[in-house]
């Protein structure tokens, strides 16, 4: 069955942001092709990949957007923030500067992305323990202070790769359920108002 023929209930867009050279594209390729690739060229602009996931008995079209970390393509990447349901702020645990620059990526997202954005902080290359410059506790504390969910993972060795995806799926469906409940409540309130108006009109007609 081709991608066009697959029926899905929701479209979930996840944007991957972070400095160039921290492994965003490696994670992207790993998720897309289920294989680890080294020495990849930097992303030019933005690339995306569709994957269909059945979660909680709902078919969801998961769209991963891999953005360029270079300043040259920053404006292109920013255009996709507005359409995102979730953003993964990714840094390299062996590169302290990439962790410190998460503030900048987060500020951009807060200005441009929807208010209900599901935000996740990811420390990449967790297999390189001997080269670590950012401790697990540092990442966890930063996430806590900035209301982010936190994961460490690595494309090499398949360490926790799916955990942030499933976290976002769960939060996304909770949002959709809340939206549907709100619609039901609004419709019920509107129906009650209509009934009240009809009763008032009926009573006025009876007095004539």
ZILINJO-V446004 format. One record per backbone hydrogen bond with DSSP energy under -0.5 kcal/mol. CO is the residue of the C=O (numbers start at 0). NH is the residue of the N-H. If there is no record, write none. Layout:
CO & NH
CO & NH
This chain:
1 & 4
1 & 5
2 & 5
4 & 6
9 & 11
9 & 60
10 & 12
11 & 13
11 & 62
12 & 84
12 & 85
13 & 64
14 & 16
14 & 87
15 & 66
16 & 89
18 & 21
22 & 26
23 & 27
24 & 28
25 & 29
26 & 30
27 & 31
28 & 32
29 & 33
42 & 44
43 & 45
44 & 67
46 & 65
48 & 63
50 & 61
52 & 54
52 & 59
54 & 57
57 & 54
57 & 59
58 & 8
58 & 9
59 & 52
59 & 61
60 & 11
60 & 62
61 & 50
61 & 63
62 & 13
63 & 48
63 & 65
64 & 15
64 & 66
65 & 46
69 & 72
70 & 73
72 & 76
73 & 77
74 & 78
75 & 79
76 & 79
77 & 80
77 & 81
79 & 82
80 & 83
80 & 113
84 & 117
85 & 14
86 & 88
86 & 119
87 & 16
87 & 89
88 & 121
90 & 92
90 & 123
91 & 94
92 & 132
92 & 133
94 & 98
95 & 99
96 & 100
98 & 101
99 & 102
100 & 104
101 & 105
102 & 106
103 & 107
104 & 108
105 & 109
106 & 110
107 & 111
108 & 112
113 & 116
116 & 118
117 & 86
118 & 148
119 & 88
120 & 150
121 & 90
121 & 123
122 & 152
123 & 92
124 & 127
126 & 128
127 & 130
128 & 131
132 & 134
134 & 138
135 & 139
136 & 140
137 & 141
138 & 142
139 & 143
140 & 144
141 & 145
142 & 147
143 & 146
148 & 120
150 & 122
152 & 125
153 & 158
154 & 156
154 & 157
157 & 159
158 & 153
159 & 162
159 & 163
161 & 165
162 & 166
163 & 167
164 & 168
165 & 169
166 & 170
167 & 171
168 & 172
169 & 173
170 & 174
171 & 175
172 & 176
173 & 177
174 & 178
175 & 179
176 & 180
177 & 181
178 & 182
179 & 183
180 & 184
181 & 185
182 & 186
183 & 187
184 & 188
185 & 189
186 & 190
187 & 191
188 & 192
189 & 193
190 & 194
191 & 195
192 & 196
193 & 197
194 & 198
195 & 199
196 & 200
197 & 201
198 & 202
199 & 203
200 & 204
201 & 205
202 & 206
203 & 207
204 & 207
